[in-house]
Amino acid sequence: MQPIHFKEDTSKPENRTNLALLSILQIDEIRTYLLRELRLPQESLICPSPNLETEEFSTSQRPDFVVRDHSDATIGYIEVELGPEDKAQINGYRSCTNYPVLSIVGKASYSPADLSLEEIYKHALSVKPKYLRRQQSVSLELFCRLVKYYVIDGNFKPSSARASLSDKMLRSPLVKMIYSHFGSENILQADASVLPGKIKLDTIGENGFSIRVFSNETGSNGVSLMNRSQGREVINFPSLNKLLKYLPYREEACWMYAQLIAELGAKDTLKISERKIAHLPLRVVEDHFTQFAAAIEQLI
């Protein structure tokens, strides 16, 4: 058999659920159902996937499962999420392979996707009575409890993970201005670490975005210079105190950026604490985006 991934971090809910899903694939009714729904050959083998990259233990390009045929040759990959599909991640996988990368999301209402854990859960419930007091019932019970807790009951919060911008947000005037000014080659996506000289665009909700830049004082996500959330007609900004804390080597540029925000109406940004945010109407930011872009360039 070809290599499979075996060093799984089981502290993560998604990984525990994936292992439970793998265990119930030993049950014919579950395996047949999943392969049929994913339009895969019934003789397929589903295994924990090794990396798509050459570095053995890199996790940046590793789908959850690899699909192999009866001769052990790869025919596709499967990525599973407790929440919605991570577009940036799955597109990254697809760019690394010529094989199809299929998507299983949490709820059936999440789209686009090839299947959902919610649908597999409902099918598993229908199968459980057949295996009452048999070993298979333990695997079915574990999988169903995990999916019910994290997906059905909503105890997994997909919004807590940073994700790529929705198609709707990518079409919004302000985001179009950002791409036009900085160029796609200088804009990092959600699955990348922030780098000096570039900006990162990501979000924690479908109707929002955040411009992030590199900071020596933070981790790979950098610090946000402006963001929009829940489709509101308002743009949020960090206070001067926060800018100076996380970008101390750009002190003059921090003052220039904060003063621009203040001059356009959010005067409190110069004096509020690090933990508070300033606000400007979306239209004001759009009308003065050239000035904002110039100021951001000094902060990257």
C-alpha positions in Angstrom: 0.0 0.0 0.0 1.1 3.6 -0.7 1.9 5.9 2.2 -0.9 7.1 4.5 -0.9 9.8 7.1 -0.8 8.5 10.6 0.4 11.4 12.8 -3.0 13.0 13.3 -3.6 15.7 16.0 -6.7 14.3 17.7 -7.0 17.4 19.9 -8.8 19.0 17.0 -12.6 18.2 16.6 -12.3 17.9 12.8 -9.6 15.3 13.1 -11.5 13.3 15.7 -14.5 13.3 13.4 -12.5 12.3 10.4 -11.1 9.3 12.3 -14.6 8.3 13.3 -15.8 8.6 9.7 -13.0 6.4 8.6 -14.0 3.8 11.2 -17.6 3.5 10.0 -16.4 3.0 6.4 -15.8 -0.6 7.6 -19.6 -0.9 7.5 -20.9 -1.8 4.0 -24.0 0.3 4.2 -22.0 3.4 5.1 -19.2 2.8 2.6 -21.6 2.1 -0.3 -23.6 5.2 0.5 -20.6 7.5 0.7 -19.0 6.2 -2.5 -22.3 6.4 -4.4 -23.0 10.0 -3.2 -19.4 11.0 -4.2 -19.7 9.2 -7.6 -16.7 7.1 -6.8 -16.1 3.5 -7.9 -17.5 1.0 -5.4 -14.1 -0.7 -5.1 -12.4 2.5 -4.0 -10.2 2.7 -0.9 -10.4 5.8 1.3 -7.2 6.4 3.3 -5.8 9.3 5.4 -3.9 11.3 2.8 -0.2 12.0 2.7 1.0 15.4 1.7 0.7 16.7 -1.8 4.0 18.4 -1.2 7.4 16.8 -1.1 8.2 17.8 2.5 7.1 14.8 4.4 5.6 16.4 7.5 4.3 19.6 6.0 0.5 20.0 6.6 -0.1 23.0 4.4 -1.1 20.8 1.4 -2.7 17.7 2.8 -6.3 16.9 2.1 -8.0 14.7 4.7 -8.4 11.6 2.6 -6.9 10.1 -0.6 -9.1 7.9 -2.8 -7.3 4.9 -4.4 -8.5 2.2 -6.8 -8.2 -1.6 -6.5 -4.6 -1.4 -7.8 -3.7 1.2 -5.1 -3.4 4.0 -7.6 -4.7 7.5 -6.6 -7.9 8.6 -8.3 -8.9 11.5 -6.1 -8.9 13.3 -2.7 -11.6 14.3 -0.2 -11.5 17.3 2.1 -13.8 17.3 5.1 -15.0 20.4 7.1 -17.2 20.6 10.2 -18.2 24.0 8.8 -18.5 25.4 5.3 -16.0 24.7 2.5 -12.7 26.5 2.8 -12.4 27.8 -0.7 -8.8 29.0 -0.5 -7.7 25.7 1.0 -9.5 23.4 -1.5 -8.4 25.5 -4.4 -4.9 25.2 -3.2 -5.2 21.4 -3.2 -6.7 21.4 -6.7 -3.8 23.5 -7.9 -1.3 20.8 -6.7 -3.0 17.8 -8.3 -4.7 16.7 -11.5 -7.0 14.4 -9.6 -10.5 15.6 -8.5 -10.7 17.0 -4.9 -14.1 16.3 -3.4 -15.6 18.3 -0.6 -17.6 17.1 2.4 -18.9 20.0 4.6 -20.8 20.1 7.9 -24.4 20.9 7.2 -26.3 20.1 4.0 -27.2 23.8 3.7 -23.6 24.7 3.2 -22.7 24.9 -0.5 -21.0 24.3 -2.7 -20.0 20.8 -1.7 -20.3 17.2 -2.8 -21.8 15.8 0.4 -22.3 16.8 4.0 -21.6 15.2 7.4 -25.2 15.9 8.3 -26.4 13.7 5.4 -23.9 10.9 6.4 -25.1 11.3 10.0 -28.8 10.8 9.0 -27.8 7.7 7.0 -25.8 6.3 9.9 -28.8 6.7 12.2 -30.9 4.6 9.8 -28.2 1.9 9.8 -27.7 1.8 13.6 -30.6 -0.6 14.5 -29.1 -3.3 12.3 -25.9 -3.4 14.4 -27.4 -3.1 17.9 -25.1 -4.7 20.5 -22.5 -5.4 17.9 -19.0 -3.9 17.6 -20.1 -1.7 14.6 -22.6 0.0 16.8 -19.7 1.5 18.8 -18.2 3.2 15.8 -21.6 4.4 14.6 -22.4 5.8 18.0 -19.1 7.7 18.2 -19.5 9.2 14.7 -23.1 10.2 15.4 -22.3 11.8 18.7 -19.4 13.8 17.2 -21.4 15.1 14.3 -24.5 15.8 16.5 -22.4 17.8 19.0 -20.2 19.8 16.6 -22.5 20.1 13.5 -26.1 19.5 14.3 -26.0 21.2 17.7 -23.6 23.9 16.5 -20.8 23.5 19.1 -18.2 24.0 16.4 -17.9 27.6 15.3 -16.6 27.8 11.7 -16.6 31.6 12.0 -13.7 31.4 14.4 -11.4 30.2 11.6 -10.1 32.7 9.1 -11.2 32.0 5.6 -11.0 33.4 2.1 -13.4 36.1 1.0 -16.8 35.1 -0.4 -17.7 35.7 -4.1 -20.1 38.4 -3.0 -17.4 40.2 -1.0 -14.9 39.9 -3.9 -17.4 41.7 -6.1 -17.9 44.6 -3.6 -16.5 48.0 -4.8 -14.0 48.4 -1.9 -12.4 44.9 -2.3 -12.2 45.5 -6.1 -10.3 48.8 -5.3 -7.9 46.8 -3.1 -7.1 44.3 -5.8 -6.8 47.0 -8.5 -4.4 49.1 -6.4 -2.2 46.4 -4.8 -2.4 43.7 -7.6 -3.3 40.1 -6.9 0.4 39.2 -6.8 0.8 41.3 -3.7 -2.3 40.0 -1.9 -2.0 36.8 0.2 -5.0 34.5 0.8 -6.4 33.1 4.0 -4.2 30.0 4.1 -0.9 31.9 3.8 1.1 33.6 6.5 1.5 37.4 6.3 4.8 38.5 4.8 6.6 41.8 4.8 5.8 43.9 1.7 2.4 42.2 1.1 -1.1 42.4 2.4 -3.3 39.6 3.4 -7.1 39.5 2.7 -9.2 37.1 4.7 -12.4 37.0 6.8 -14.1 35.3 9.7 -17.6 35.7 8.1 -19.2 35.4 4.6 -20.0 39.1 4.5 -16.8 40.6 5.6 -13.1 41.1 4.9 -9.9 42.2 6.7 -6.7 43.8 5.4 -3.8 42.4 7.4 -0.1 43.3 7.4 3.0 41.7 8.8 3.9 42.4 12.4 7.0 41.2 14.4 4.8 41.2 17.5 2.1 38.7 16.3 1.9 35.3 14.7 1.3 34.3 11.1 -1.9 36.4 10.8 -0.3 39.7 11.4 -2.4 42.7 12.4 -5.6 44.1 10.8 -5.6 47.6 9.4 -9.2 47.7 8.4 -12.1 45.3 8.3 -15.8 44.9 7.5 -18.1 42.5 9.2 -21.6 41.1 8.6 -22.2 43.2 5.5 -22.5 46.4 7.5 -21.9 49.7 5.8 -19.2 50.5 8.2 -15.4 49.9 8.2 -13.6 49.2 11.5 -10.1 50.4 12.2 -7.5 49.8 15.0 -6.7 52.5 17.4 -3.4 54.4 17.3 -2.3 52.7 20.5 -2.8 49.2 18.9 -1.0 50.3 15.7 2.0 51.5 17.8 2.0 48.3 19.9 2.1 45.9 16.9 4.0 48.1 14.4 6.5 49.9 16.6 9.1 50.0 13.9 6.6 52.0 11.7 5.8 54.7 14.2 5.6 57.6 11.7 3.4 55.6 9.3 1.2 54.6 12.2 0.6 58.2 13.1 -0.1 59.1 9.5 -2.6 56.2 9.1 -4.4 57.1 12.4 -4.5 60.8 11.5 -6.1 60.0 8.2 -8.8 58.0 10.0 -9.3 60.9 12.4 -9.5 63.6 9.7 -12.2 61.6 8.0 -14.4 61.6 11.1 -13.2 59.0 13.6 -11.3 61.4 15.9 -11.4 59.0 18.8 -8.9 56.7 17.1 -6.1 58.9 18.4 -6.9 58.4 22.0 -8.9 55.2 22.6 -7.3 52.2 24.2 -5.6 49.4 22.3 -8.7 47.1 22.7 -11.2 49.5 21.2 -11.9 50.2 17.5 -12.8 53.2 15.5 -15.4 53.3 12.7 -16.0 55.1 9.4 -18.8 54.8 6.9 -18.1 52.5 4.1 -18.8 55.2 1.5 -16.2 57.5 3.1 -13.5 54.8 2.9 -14.4 54.1 -0.7 -14.3 57.8 -1.6 -10.9 58.2 0.0 -9.4 54.8 -0.8 -6.4 56.2 -2.7 -5.3 57.9 0.5 -5.9 54.8 2.5 -3.9 52.7 0.0 -1.0 55.1 0.1 -1.0 55.0 3.9 -1.1 51.2 4.0 1.9 51.0 1.7 3.9 52.7 4.4 2.8 50.1 6.9 3.9 47.0 5.0 
